[in-house]
């Protein structure tokens, strides 16, 4: 079988646009014939044949990168490049150009081992977290509703959709492919993802009359993959899938990584600062050593080794490992992390905006009351509500499902056999109601409407009162309002039910016919608060996250529920009030307002915008189509796997369980990740700065090199290995309780303030080896080797201790202890460093065995270093009111 022309010619956007325009002009039966399908959908044979012909309905760039691409990317960073350049120079000078008896590949081996450790660990963690995420993503199902001949209407994974499939669309659906509308009722589609236009566009089934030069997005019977249904209902035929859609073609051309966040930019800024620092200081060290020691080759090798010591080559690995470890940890909490950096944003989040339903409440709506206008139980109200919920073809929400379940309990489901659906007006968020037109067996028609009380009352002129239809007077309206307020005060949401006989004829029925209706009564819906909600809100508050409720529900129910879960409800801002506010007025109100009720989707996004304008890092948790804009605007978009497609698409994080307690874990994980990354950056920056000062002093005043190039490389290798465990370290409890934002300026201050501390004790070690142990001449290789060994051991211990000193503002080992992996690894590295001068490896590296008295002096120096570092730490905290 040949592919349909659109799928076959999906080479360029122009070719796709031309074919879509051609399909737009076709009459329905010509179109179906061209696609080799029918209105009843594809049959089993068609599905089997088409599945062999067409690729999966996925955009290719969205698939996980192959392992070998991830492996290559793990090694592509500025630090690896610097190390490889240095390795090439070392190979040239120490292997190729060196004299036969002086050839030594040790430096090259150590450098390449550093590259291997950094890149290998980064790849392992990224690959592992990717596998975990993919496993969880398979649990988040995005489906499409199709009509196929044998099974009728069924839900299938969106990836299995085929050209020629007949799809059913309703509010909240993502358009699953490029489709042509066959039938539609008040179908409004948002094309902003492709066009940038915020206003939804109404789509019609009639053939188009496009001519050359028309905008592709003006085709009113074509819907594009990547757009979404705002309201209404439709059936459509799939024209093209995956990469052969217009969106797929655009995605291939525009594919690339997400724009860097402020955190990415901060990490990169520090990285390039240290590289620039290295590029300036290394030539200085080279020149000083060349001039003072008169051995330019040795000076070059020493400068190269210093360059490696100043290069934070483990930074990409530490960042990736932290983020990947966080993703794996959250995956165990059944949380899918779509974008790794969003974990860190959790740590910075200080305001969480959330919907009420399902987050604060159980998301288990039950029909508690079905009342007439007098406030009396009346089965007729439930019957009409049931007919409305049963016959609507739009998105059946929890209210509809609760009405249908209640009708089953009351044994009135037989009514669906008594009526035939004629027409409907689907729900939308501006009208906040939906209507169906039904015809009974005698041919009598009526329209039944249900929706928000205020909006239904607007279209009612009459009401049923004591069995009679009477005008809906002002007094009766007040009675309805009082009854609604009373039910709201009991925590019930109220929806009204109305009807009108003999509406407009089929095909002409529209919003204008929602007028002159008769109010029958209302339903009292109960969605009790979750038992865990109050605990979760208190926990988030303890971690500096303020919860704000942004809901489309009315203020009465919202006030009752929010009060029960411990949120302040003395001040509520309504959508109608917000609409009249200028941006300046809104900025004054949002800070102190906790509850926002009766908000439209645009107003939810506007509140998020205002909070961000005030400098807050905002998370938004939602699962409805009315949440999609706010999810996209928020710093952290959070949704659930049961959410509508567009909400899941807009989110950064998807929860497999809708519970605020899961978010507490995310906040803590985000702050741990941020803290451990900042630890490494500040350790590296200060340690490197201190080493640079020590090297400058040694270069200027010593007649020989304080350490040979290969010794510096081994020292740097051991120090870097000691830091591998940082992602598994603890964070102090008080650090986790405060939202954390990136402050790049603090890195420079920290480096200059803390870095020289280690230099003081490096210089003390120089003096110890020079005056106490007599290592004061370049003519005796044994004394030079002893000097090298003395500084090698002291430098490694002081650098390794800095992991413990900097990881906490408290007193290390006493007030705050590192995690077991950190303690174990740093202890092992220090032990290895002390042992090396006494081994054949030490002899090969040019290190001499240290005399026993040295270790007494070393203990004094290390103790002095620890105490002095703690004093400087206290001064820094007092001056800057922060540490990490």
Secondary structure, DSSP 8 states (H G I E B T S, - for coil): ----HHHHTTTSHHHHHHHHHHHHHS-HHHHHHHTT--TT---HHHHHHHHHHS--SS-GGGS---HHHHHHHHT-SHHHHHHHHHHHHHHIIIIISS-GGG---HHHHHHHHHHHHHHHHHHHHHHHHHHHHHHHHTTS--EEEEEETTTEEEEEEGGG--TT-EEEEETT-B--SEEEEEEEEEEEEE-HHHH---S-EEE--S-----TT--GGG-TTEE-TT-EEEEEEEEEEEEE-GGGSHHHHHHHHH-------HHHHHHHHHHHHHHHHHHHHHHHHHHHHHHHH--HHHHHHHHHHHHHHT--TTHHHHHHHHHHHHHHHHHTTTEEESSTHHHHHHHH--EEEE-STTTTB-S--EEEEEEETTS-B-HHHHHHHHHHHHH--S---HHHHHHHHHHHHTT-GGGGGTEEEEEEE---TTT-EEEEEEEETTS-EEEEEEEEHHHHHHTEEEEEETTEEEE--HHHHHHHHHHHHHHHHTTEEEEEEEEEES-S-TTT--GGGS-SEEEEEEEEEE--B-HHHHHHHHHHHHTT-EEEEE-SS-HHHHHHHHHHTT---S-EEEHHHHHT--HHHHHHHHTT--EEES--HHHHHHHHHHHHHTT--EEEE--SGGGHHHHHHSSEEEEETTS-HHHHHH-SEEESS--HHHHHHHHHHHHHHHHHHHHHHHHHHHHHHHHHHHHHHHHHH-SS-SS-HHHHHHHHHHHHHHHGGGGG----HHHHTS-----THHHHHHHHHHHHHHHHHHHHHHHIIIIIS----SS-HHHHHHHHHHHHHHHHHHHHHHHHHHS-SS-BTTTB---HHHHHHHHHHHHHHHHHTTSHHHHHHT-----HHHHHHHHHHHHHHHHHHHHHHHHHHHHHS---
